[in-house]
Amino acid sequence: MGPKIISFINYKGGVAKTTSTYHVGCWLAYRKRQRVLLIDIDPQTNLTFLCAPVRKWEKRRRNIGTIATLYRRYIDQKPLDVKRYVWRQPIRLPDGDRHPRLDLIPCDVNLIGEDLGIGSLTGDFDSMKMLKKSASAFVRDRTFLARVIREVSDDYDYVLIDCPPNLYLMTHNALVASDHYIVTAIPDHLSTIGLSILGRKVDEIGATVEKAATLAGMSPDGCAVAKFGAILFVRVRIGGDMVTNAHADTMDSIRSRLRCFQTHTTELIGYTEAAANSVPVWFHQSDNARRARAKMEYPSVVDEMLEMF
């Protein structure tokens, strides 16, 4: 049996998607003793920078490559040799040790041009052969990540994918490769207004990919998109020890309609301070980080996720 593959998505930025992917993965590896692979497909490269300083990433990108390198090899139909591009234990802890059981496939800004080449099945085709060829290319464009993960599937228990804030080609790839997707959202009006629309768009992506697979003569079962997992509320505002009324009311309203984690994360500076030092919050020694980890927010998210999936 292969690893459990989970994508963290939202087409809105600034909703702690990367922070959540990172801390869920780190806790799975650190306390749950799972073998975890993080995959960064957001050209902003923030997940990568949470794992390692920029100068180390630059050296690795220059000498080895990133997910963008792998994608170019895939397009050129070259052997992927995925294990070469996996960054083994990139997180260096304050005591000099490396974070155990956690690896990374890093990203870089060069992926952004590739992500826009989304393609479609619309248009005129001179023959059924041309339609089948177009459908085959459409599916191939969306099964790159599934191929990447398949090459290293025996090495991991969990693969977590940090997606860009859009529903372009690389997010399509993540959805096709994944078992489930988690949506991170701040519980305010503007951040949550599109949650139902997002679910419908994912369903539309799935239907289109499966249609293309059928036209190409492939099994649509191998191209099914991820199932909706749950909404994770993040950066929840608190006043004193209580969640503000506006955020509490929004969470209650959405929980009545959609599956959500009961645990939420709060807007705490400790996460930002830990991120600036490229370590999870439970390894950073500032007072703010201590207060953040004392809340046990992401450990509780992981416990729910393990039970949910």
C-alpha positions in Angstrom: 0.0 0.0 0.0 1.4 3.4 -1.0 1.5 6.6 1.1 -1.4 8.7 2.0 -1.3 11.8 -0.3 -2.9 15.0 0.8 -2.9 18.4 -0.9 -3.4 21.7 0.9 -5.3 24.1 -1.4 -7.1 27.4 -1.7 -7.2 29.8 -4.6 -6.8 32.7 -2.1 -3.4 33.6 -0.8 -2.5 34.5 2.8 -4.5 31.7 4.4 -1.7 29.8 6.2 -1.7 27.0 3.6 2.1 26.7 3.6 2.4 27.1 7.4 -0.2 24.3 7.8 1.4 21.9 5.3 4.7 22.5 7.1 3.6 22.0 10.7 1.3 19.1 9.9 4.2 17.3 8.1 6.7 18.1 10.8 4.5 16.8 13.6 3.7 13.6 11.6 7.4 13.0 11.3 8.6 14.2 14.7 5.9 12.8 17.1 3.9 10.3 15.0 7.1 8.8 13.6 5.8 8.8 10.1 8.0 9.1 7.0 6.9 12.3 5.4 7.7 13.9 2.0 6.8 17.5 1.5 6.3 18.7 -2.1 6.4 22.4 -2.8 4.6 23.3 -6.1 4.0 27.0 -5.3 6.4 29.2 -7.2 6.6 31.5 -4.3 8.7 28.7 -2.8 7.7 29.5 0.8 7.4 25.9 2.0 11.0 25.4 0.7 12.1 28.4 2.7 10.5 27.2 5.8 12.6 24.1 5.5 16.0 25.6 4.6 17.7 29.1 4.3 17.6 30.8 0.9 21.4 30.4 0.3 21.2 26.6 0.8 18.3 26.4 -1.6 20.1 28.5 -4.2 23.1 26.1 -4.0 20.9 23.1 -4.3 18.8 24.5 -7.2 22.1 25.3 -9.0 23.8 22.0 -8.4 20.8 19.5 -8.4 17.5 21.2 -9.3 13.9 21.5 -8.1 10.4 20.4 -9.0 10.7 22.7 -12.0 13.7 20.6 -13.2 11.7 17.5 -12.8 8.8 18.9 -14.8 11.1 19.9 -17.7 12.5 16.4 -17.7 8.9 15.0 -17.8 8.0 17.2 -20.7 11.1 16.2 -22.5 10.3 12.5 -21.8 13.6 12.0 -20.0 13.9 9.6 -17.0 12.9 11.4 -13.9 15.2 9.8 -11.4 13.1 11.4 -8.7 15.2 10.3 -5.7 18.0 12.5 -6.9 15.8 15.6 -6.5 14.6 14.7 -3.0 16.2 16.9 -0.4 16.8 14.6 2.5 16.1 16.0 6.0 16.6 19.7 5.0 15.5 21.2 8.3 18.4 21.9 10.6 17.4 22.1 14.3 18.9 24.5 16.8 21.0 21.7 18.4 22.6 21.0 15.0 20.6 17.8 14.4 18.4 17.4 11.4 14.6 17.0 11.6 14.0 13.2 11.4 11.9 11.4 8.9 11.0 14.5 6.8 12.2 15.1 3.3 11.4 17.8 0.7 11.1 18.2 -3.1 11.8 22.0 -3.3 10.2 24.5 -5.7 11.5 27.6 -7.5 10.0 30.6 -9.3 10.8 28.9 -12.7 7.7 26.8 -12.2 5.4 29.7 -12.7 5.7 29.7 -16.5 4.9 26.0 -16.7 1.9 26.4 -14.4 0.1 28.6 -16.9 0.2 26.1 -19.7 -3.1 24.7 -18.7 -4.5 23.5 -22.1 -8.1 22.4 -22.8 -10.2 19.9 -24.6 -12.2 22.5 -26.5 -11.7 23.4 -30.1 -12.1 21.7 -33.5 -10.5 18.4 -34.3 -10.0 17.1 -37.8 -10.5 13.4 -36.8 -11.1 11.2 -33.8 -7.4 10.3 -33.9 -6.6 14.0 -33.3 -9.1 14.2 -30.5 -7.7 11.1 -28.8 -4.2 12.6 -29.2 -5.3 15.9 -27.6 -7.0 14.1 -24.8 -4.0 11.9 -24.1 -1.8 15.1 -23.9 -4.3 16.7 -21.6 -4.2 13.8 -19.2 -0.4 13.5 -19.4 -0.1 17.2 -18.4 -2.0 16.4 -15.3 -0.3 13.2 -14.2 3.2 14.5 -13.7 3.0 14.7 -9.9 1.4 11.3 -9.7 4.4 9.9 -11.7 6.8 11.7 -9.4 5.2 10.3 -6.2 5.0 6.8 -7.7 8.8 6.6 -8.1 9.3 7.2 -4.3 6.1 5.8 -2.9 7.8 3.0 -1.0 9.9 5.5 1.0 7.0 7.4 2.7 3.9 7.0 4.8 2.6 10.5 4.0 3.1 12.9 1.1 1.9 16.5 1.6 1.6 18.9 -1.3 1.6 22.7 -0.8 -0.3 24.1 -3.8 -0.2 27.6 -5.3 -3.1 30.0 -4.6 -4.9 29.1 -7.9 -6.5 26.2 -9.8 -4.0 26.1 -12.6 -2.1 23.2 -14.0 0.1 22.3 -11.1 -2.9 22.3 -8.7 -4.7 20.0 -11.2 -1.6 17.7 -10.9 -1.8 17.8 -7.1 -5.5 17.0 -7.1 -5.0 14.0 -9.5 -2.1 12.7 -7.4 -3.8 13.1 -4.0 -6.2 11.0 -2.0 -7.7 14.0 -0.2 -7.4 17.8 -0.2 -7.6 20.1 2.8 -8.7 23.7 2.4 -7.2 26.3 4.8 -9.4 29.4 5.4 -9.5 32.4 7.6 -13.0 32.6 9.1 -14.0 36.0 7.8 -16.5 36.8 5.1 -14.0 37.5 2.2 -11.9 34.4 2.9 -14.8 31.9 3.1 -17.2 33.3 0.6 -15.8 31.1 -2.2 -15.5 27.7 -0.3 -18.5 26.1 -1.9 -17.4 27.4 -5.3 -14.0 25.9 -4.7 -15.5 22.5 -4.1 -17.5 22.7 -7.3 -14.5 23.8 -9.3 -12.5 20.8 -8.0 -15.4 18.5 -9.0 -15.4 20.1 -12.5 -11.6 19.5 -12.8 -12.2 15.9 -11.9 -15.0 15.4 -14.4 -12.9 16.9 -17.2 -9.8 14.8 -16.5 -11.9 11.7 -16.3 -13.6 12.6 -19.6 -10.2 13.1 -21.2 -8.9 9.8 -19.9 -12.0 8.0 -21.4 -11.4 9.8 -24.8 -7.8 8.8 -24.7 -8.7 5.1 -24.1 -7.3 5.1 -20.5 -9.0 4.0 -17.3 -10.7 7.1 -15.7 -10.2 5.4 -12.3 -6.5 6.2 -12.5 -7.2 9.9 -13.1 -9.7 10.6 -10.3 -9.1 13.7 -8.4 -8.7 13.9 -4.6 -11.7 13.7 -2.3 -12.7 16.7 -0.2 -11.2 16.2 3.3 -12.1 19.1 5.4 -11.7 22.9 6.0 -9.1 23.9 8.4 -9.7 27.3 10.0 -6.5 29.3 10.5 -5.3 32.6 11.9 -8.4 32.8 14.0 -8.5 36.1 16.0 -8.7 35.9 19.7 -9.4 38.6 22.3 -8.0 37.6 25.6 -8.6 33.9 25.8 -11.7 33.9 23.6 -12.3 33.7 19.9 -13.8 37.0 18.6 -17.5 36.8 18.0 -17.2 37.4 14.2 -14.8 34.5 13.7 -16.7 32.2 16.0 -20.0 32.9 14.2 -18.4 32.3 10.8 -16.9 29.0 11.9 -20.2 27.9 13.3 -22.0 28.8 10.1 -19.6 27.0 7.8 -19.4 23.9 10.1 -23.2 23.6 9.7 -22.7 23.2 5.9 -19.3 21.7 5.3 -16.9 19.2 6.9 -14.4 21.1 9.1 -11.7 20.3 11.6 -12.8 21.0 15.1 -9.3 22.3 15.8 -8.4 25.7 14.5 -5.1 27.7 14.6 -4.8 31.2 15.9 -3.1 34.3 14.7 0.1 34.1 16.8 3.5 35.8 16.2 5.3 32.7 17.4 4.6 31.0 14.1 6.2 33.9 12.2 9.3 33.9 14.4 9.8 30.2 14.0 9.4 30.6 10.2 12.1 33.3 10.1 14.5 30.7 11.6 13.4 27.8 9.3 12.2 25.6 12.2 8.8 24.3 13.4 7.3 26.3 16.2 8.1 23.6 18.8 11.8 24.0 18.2 12.0 27.8 18.4 12.9 29.2 21.9 11.3 32.6 21.8 8.6 33.4 24.3 6.1 33.9 21.5 6.9 30.4 20.1 6.6 28.8 23.5 3.1 30.4 23.8 2.2 29.1 20.4 3.3 25.6 20.9 1.7 25.4 24.3 -1.7 25.7 22.5 -0.9 22.4 20.7 -2.9 23.5 17.7 -1.2 21.7 14.9 -0.6 18.5 17.0 -4.4 18.5 17.5 -5.0 19.0 13.8 -2.8 16.0 13.1 -4.7 13.8 15.5 -8.0 14.8 13.8 -6.5 14.2 10.4 -5.3 10.7 11.3 -8.7 9.8 12.5 -10.5 11.5 9.6 -8.5 9.8 6.8 
